[in-house]
Amino acid sequence: MKRLFSIALLCLLTPVVTAQAKDYPQIEYVKSRHVEANTFKRISEYFDGQENQGDKIVLRTDPSVRQGWYLILMLDGDADEYPAGTRVGIKMILPDRKEEVIKATALPTPIPDASEIWIGLTGAEEPADGKPPVAWIVVIYGPDGKIYTRYKSYLWEKPEEEKAKQ
């Protein structure tokens, strides 16, 4: 009877323990697309000349250039739940380069309460001829290097069944 009670209690508590293990927002999915500069212009910019990012965080390889190829991270919570000093890293393979391209940057301080993070390859880093990255992985990690969440494209690595065949 005690064993049955222990098993039942374990089954009831497992979801609670699992839910508490996810301390920070996770990347639900990522969209990849080319974005023109005028997409970012809002009416308020005509009045004060300042870019208004709205309800998203926009990080660019060249902050002075808006047009480029963007990975749009959709989080299951708000980015302001991450601690100060949180960084976003991308490793990708571009069609016109043989070696991996690695970029990392910190989230702005204070971190806005946005559930979207737009990471733009802009300026000299924009892929040639508007071609998207072939494969990529995005990692959000803390100032201590602890990985909070990651998301990779389908082509980033071989599927498990392909690895098992080798």
Secondary structure, 3 states (H helix, E strand, C coil): CHHHHHHHHHHHHHHHHHHHHCCCCCEEEEEEEEECHHHHCCHHHHHHCCCCCCCCEEEECCCCCCCEEEEEEEECCCHHHCCCCCEEEEEEECCCCCCCEEEEEECCCCCCCCCEEEEEEEHHHCCHHHCCCCEEEEEEECCCCCEEEEEECHHHCCCHHHHHHC
